[in-house]
Amino acid sequence: MKKIVTILILFTAVFAQAQQAENIIIITTDGFRWQEAFKGMDESLARDKKFNQNDSSYIYKKYWAENVNERREKLMPFMWSVLAKKGQIYGNRTLGNKVNNANPYWFSYPGYSEIMTGYADTLINSNQYPENPNTTVLEYLNQQTKLKGKVTAFGAWYVFDNILNEKRAGFSVTSAFDKVGGTNPNEKQKLINAMMADSFKPFHEEECLDVFTHYGALEELKTNKPRVLYISYGETDEWAHAGFYRSYLDAAHQVDAWIKEIWDFVQNDPQYKDKTALVFTTDHGRGDKVKAEWTSHGNKFEGSSEIWFAAMGPKIEAKGEMKNENQLYQNQFAQTMAKIMGYTFKANHPVAQEITGVVK
């Protein structure tokens, strides 16, 4: 009997340890609306010649379904077939489940800063703002003994050097056309660097195509095995600003496929399998009051503060799509991510409370 009890105690201890989130992957896709995330393709935009790039038949064939649940799964299959079943998704405003920016500006630098610092600093009011004076949750995690030197970030947009304050933070931020692999890149990283240098640059030197950010981050995940990885994709915002609805949908669909690729790797790697949390969100919403305003955002465009948040992993209870009436804010994300990793994020500035009910 004593032997059986001992075995049960050991089994319980091993199971509890396996349930701890030892790693976290944080992913953002810039300016992706809750409307598409929860309702899929917007038919009024898809059939509008100003936005469909003269290819409505392609958009309808690839993304349209009469049923809203089928429609959103066609656009974001991983999000709705895996993440929604194994984790939690917040922000479906048709159900009264609301997530908003707490900052008053509703564009990128303030949004990313709020995500990462847990603080809506009103002094950060420009995308040209210099190095972030506030501490990010990534910087805080990198200061923890078990995580020191195991934090890294990849962003398509060059401004992430300032948002995450790479000069002070103590971890690598690979942004825009920064070469991957440091001073000793492997063969895959050399190829990524060569292709990136020779690539089409629709956003000039400020932002690379998401494909380079993705494969740079994925190779980092495979070779150096970071414990905390942040990836920021940008094309959803860029194509929306251009008014290219087809490309906006394609960019979101591709991000979803890349997240699946990352998760498939994670769940087949001994270091990461069943020990890794995934967080997925956006920096801001887009205009919605007038159809033409979907291309823009900022506090002059109603709806631009409306965002969403999703998470799954070992310490996150599988609740699916949150259907209760509720109000959450972006500044709650940082502490939520820290709690998932078993820490309490503290800084010299205010840090908002975590989202109640995400972490078990």
C-alpha positions in Angstrom: 0.0 0.0 0.0 2.8 2.4 0.9 4.5 1.6 -2.4 1.3 2.5 -4.3 0.9 5.8 -2.4 4.5 6.7 -3.1 4.0 6.0 -6.8 0.9 8.1 -6.9 2.7 11.0 -5.1 5.6 10.8 -7.6 3.1 10.7 -10.6 1.2 13.7 -9.2 4.5 15.6 -8.8 5.6 14.8 -12.3 2.2 15.7 -13.8 2.2 19.0 -11.9 5.6 19.9 -13.2 4.6 19.0 -16.7 1.7 21.4 -16.4 3.9 24.4 -15.7 4.4 26.9 -18.5 8.2 26.9 -18.9 8.1 28.7 -22.2 6.0 31.3 -23.9 5.6 32.4 -27.5 3.9 35.8 -28.0 2.6 36.6 -31.5 1.0 39.8 -32.8 -0.4 40.6 -36.2 -0.6 44.4 -36.7 -4.0 46.1 -37.0 -6.1 42.9 -37.6 -9.7 43.7 -36.8 -11.9 41.8 -34.4 -14.5 41.8 -37.1 -12.6 39.5 -39.3 -11.2 37.5 -36.4 -14.7 36.6 -35.1 -16.8 37.0 -38.2 -14.5 36.2 -41.1 -14.6 37.9 -44.5 -16.6 41.1 -44.6 -18.9 40.7 -47.7 -19.4 44.4 -48.1 -15.7 45.0 -48.5 -15.0 41.8 -50.5 -17.4 42.9 -53.3 -16.4 46.6 -53.3 -14.2 47.3 -56.4 -12.3 49.9 -54.4 -10.9 47.2 -52.1 -11.1 43.8 -53.7 -8.2 44.3 -56.2 -10.6 43.3 -59.0 -10.6 39.7 -57.7 -13.8 39.2 -55.7 -14.2 35.7 -57.2 -10.9 34.7 -55.5 -11.9 36.2 -52.2 -15.3 34.5 -52.2 -14.0 31.1 -53.2 -11.3 31.1 -50.6 -13.0 32.8 -47.6 -16.7 32.9 -48.0 -19.3 30.8 -46.2 -22.9 31.7 -45.2 -22.4 30.4 -41.7 -20.3 32.8 -39.6 -18.5 30.0 -37.8 -17.5 28.3 -41.0 -16.5 31.7 -42.5 -14.1 32.6 -39.7 -12.6 29.1 -39.7 -11.9 29.4 -43.4 -10.0 32.6 -42.7 -8.2 31.5 -39.5 -8.4 27.7 -39.3 -5.8 27.2 -36.6 -7.2 29.9 -34.4 -10.7 28.3 -34.5 -9.9 24.6 -34.7 -7.1 24.5 -32.2 -6.6 27.7 -30.2 -10.3 28.1 -29.5 -10.7 24.6 -28.3 -7.6 24.3 -26.2 -7.4 27.9 -24.9 -9.4 31.1 -24.5 -10.3 33.8 -27.0 -11.6 37.3 -26.0 -13.1 40.1 -28.0 -16.3 39.1 -29.8 -18.2 42.3 -29.4 -21.4 40.8 -30.9 -21.6 38.8 -27.7 -20.7 41.8 -25.5 -17.2 40.5 -24.8 -15.1 43.5 -25.3 -11.3 44.2 -25.4 -10.0 47.7 -25.9 -6.8 49.8 -25.9 -6.5 51.7 -22.7 -4.2 54.2 -24.4 -6.1 57.1 -26.1 -4.3 57.0 -29.4 -5.1 53.7 -31.1 -2.1 53.2 -33.3 1.0 51.0 -33.2 3.8 52.3 -30.9 1.3 53.1 -28.1 -0.4 49.8 -28.6 2.7 47.6 -28.6 4.0 49.5 -25.6 0.8 48.9 -23.7 0.9 45.2 -24.6 4.4 44.8 -23.4 4.6 47.2 -20.4 1.1 46.8 -18.9 0.9 50.6 -18.9 -0.9 53.0 -21.2 1.7 55.8 -21.1 0.1 58.9 -22.6 3.5 60.4 -23.3 4.0 57.8 -25.9 2.0 59.5 -28.6 3.9 58.9 -31.8 5.3 56.1 -33.9 8.5 58.1 -34.0 8.8 58.1 -30.2 12.4 57.3 -29.1 13.4 54.4 -26.8 10.6 53.3 -24.6 11.4 54.6 -21.0 9.1 51.9 -19.5 10.1 48.3 -18.7 8.5 45.6 -20.9 7.5 42.2 -19.6 10.2 40.8 -21.9 12.9 42.8 -20.2 11.5 41.8 -16.8 11.5 38.1 -17.8 15.0 38.3 -19.1 16.1 39.6 -15.6 14.9 36.3 -14.0 17.6 33.8 -13.3 16.0 30.9 -15.1 15.2 33.0 -18.2 18.3 35.2 -18.5 19.7 35.1 -22.0 16.7 33.1 -23.2 14.5 35.9 -24.4 14.4 37.2 -28.0 12.1 39.2 -30.3 11.5 39.4 -34.0 9.5 42.2 -35.6 8.8 43.1 -39.2 8.8 46.8 -38.3 12.0 48.7 -37.5 10.4 50.6 -34.6 10.5 47.5 -32.4 14.1 48.4 -31.5 12.6 51.4 -29.7 9.4 49.9 -28.5 11.3 47.1 -26.7 14.3 49.4 -26.0 16.9 46.9 -27.2 19.7 49.2 -26.1 18.7 48.8 -22.4 16.7 45.6 -22.4 19.6 43.1 -22.6 18.1 40.8 -25.2 18.2 40.7 -29.0 15.5 42.4 -31.1 15.7 41.5 -34.8 13.6 44.1 -36.6 12.9 44.9 -40.3 16.0 44.2 -42.3 18.4 43.2 -39.5 20.3 40.1 -40.4 19.4 36.9 -38.5 21.9 34.6 -36.9 24.2 37.3 -35.5 27.9 37.1 -36.3 27.8 33.3 -37.0 24.6 32.5 -39.0 24.0 28.9 -40.1 23.3 28.0 -43.7 19.5 28.6 -43.4 20.1 32.0 -41.8 22.5 33.0 -44.5 19.9 32.1 -47.1 17.2 34.1 -45.2 19.6 37.1 -45.1 20.4 36.9 -48.8 16.8 36.6 -49.8 15.7 39.4 -47.5 18.4 41.7 -48.9 17.3 41.0 -52.5 13.6 41.0 -51.8 10.8 43.2 -53.1 10.5 46.0 -50.5 6.9 47.4 -50.8 7.3 49.1 -47.4 10.8 50.4 -48.2 13.4 50.0 -45.4 11.0 50.5 -42.6 9.4 47.0 -42.7 10.3 43.7 -44.3 7.8 41.2 -45.7 6.4 38.9 -42.9 7.9 35.8 -44.5 11.4 36.9 -43.5 10.4 37.7 -39.9 8.6 34.3 -39.7 11.5 32.2 -41.0 14.1 34.1 -39.0 12.1 33.5 -35.8 11.3 29.9 -36.6 15.0 29.1 -37.2 15.9 30.8 -33.9 13.3 28.7 -32.2 14.8 25.5 -33.7 18.4 26.3 -33.2 18.8 28.4 -30.0 15.6 27.3 -28.2 14.6 30.5 -26.5 12.3 30.3 -23.5 10.5 33.5 -24.3 9.9 34.4 -28.0 8.0 37.4 -29.4 7.1 37.6 -33.1 5.3 40.6 -34.7 3.9 40.3 -38.2 3.0 43.5 -40.0 1.4 42.9 -43.4 -2.2 42.9 -42.1 -1.9 46.5 -41.3 0.1 47.5 -44.4 -2.3 46.0 -46.9 -5.3 47.4 -45.0 -3.8 50.9 -45.2 -3.3 50.3 -49.0 -7.0 49.4 -49.2 -6.2 45.9 -50.5 -8.8 43.7 -48.8 -7.8 40.6 -50.6 -4.1 40.9 -49.5 -5.3 41.8 -46.0 -7.2 38.6 -45.7 -4.4 36.6 -47.3 -1.9 38.1 -44.8 -4.1 37.1 -41.9 -4.6 33.6 -43.3 -0.9 33.2 -43.7 -0.2 34.3 -40.1 -2.6 31.7 -39.0 -0.8 29.1 -41.0 2.6 30.2 -39.6 1.3 29.9 -36.0 0.2 26.4 -36.8 3.7 25.6 -38.1 5.2 27.0 -34.9 2.8 25.1 -32.7 3.4 21.9 -34.6 7.2 22.2 -34.1 6.6 23.1 -30.4 4.5 20.1 -29.8 7.1 17.8 -31.4 10.1 19.1 -29.5 11.0 17.7 -26.1 12.0 21.1 -24.6 8.7 22.7 -25.6 6.0 19.9 -25.8 3.2 20.5 -23.2 5.4 23.1 -21.5 4.8 26.1 -23.8 2.1 28.7 -23.8 1.0 30.7 -26.9 -0.4 34.2 -26.8 -1.9 35.8 -29.9 -3.2 39.4 -30.1 -3.0 42.8 -32.0 -1.9 46.3 -31.3 -5.1 48.2 -32.4 -8.3 47.9 -34.3 -9.5 49.8 -37.4 -12.3 52.1 -38.4 -15.8 50.5 -38.7 -18.4 53.3 -38.5 -18.1 54.0 -42.3 -17.0 51.3 -44.7 -14.2 53.3 -46.2 -12.7 53.8 -42.7 -11.6 50.2 -42.4 -8.3 51.2 -44.0 -7.4 53.6 -41.2 -7.1 53.7 -37.5 -6.3 56.2 -34.7 -8.6 58.1 -32.4 -10.3 59.9 -35.2 -11.7 56.6 -36.5 -14.4 55.0 -34.4 -13.7 51.3 -33.6 -9.9 51.6 -33.7 -9.6 50.8 -30.0 -11.4 47.5 -30.4 -9.1 44.6 -30.2 -8.9 40.9 -29.2 -6.8 38.5 -27.2 -6.2 34.7 -27.3 -4.1 32.3 -25.3 -3.5 28.6 -24.7 -1.0 26.5 -22.9 -0.3 24.4 -19.8 -1.5 26.9 -17.2 -4.5 28.2 -19.3 -7.9 26.6 -18.8 -9.6 25.5 -22.0 -12.7 27.8 -22.0 -12.9 28.5 -25.8 -14.5 31.6 -27.1 -15.6 33.8 -24.2 -19.3 34.6 -24.6 -20.0 36.5 -21.4 -20.4 40.3 -21.3 -17.1 41.7 -20.1 -14.7 44.5 -20.6 -10.9 43.9 -20.7 -8.1 46.2 -21.7 -4.8 45.8 -23.5 -2.8 46.9 -20.4 -3.8 43.6 -18.8 -1.9 41.5 -21.2 1.6 42.0 -19.8 0.8 40.8 -16.3 -1.2 37.9 -17.8 1.8 36.8 -19.7 4.0 37.0 -16.7 1.5 35.0 -14.6 1.4 32.3 -17.3 5.2 32.0 -16.7 4.7 31.9 -12.9 6.0 35.4 -12.3 4.5 38.7 -11.0 5.6 41.5 -13.3 6.9 44.5 -11.3 8.2 47.8 -12.7 8.8 51.4 -11.8 5.6 52.3 -13.6 2.0 51.1 -13.0 1.2 47.6 -14.2 -2.4 46.6 -14.7 -3.8 43.5 -13.1 -3.9 40.3 -15.2 -7.0 39.0 -16.9 -8.8 37.0 -14.3 -9.5 33.4 -15.2 -6.7 32.9 -17.8 -4.2 31.3 -15.5 -5.4 28.3 -13.5 
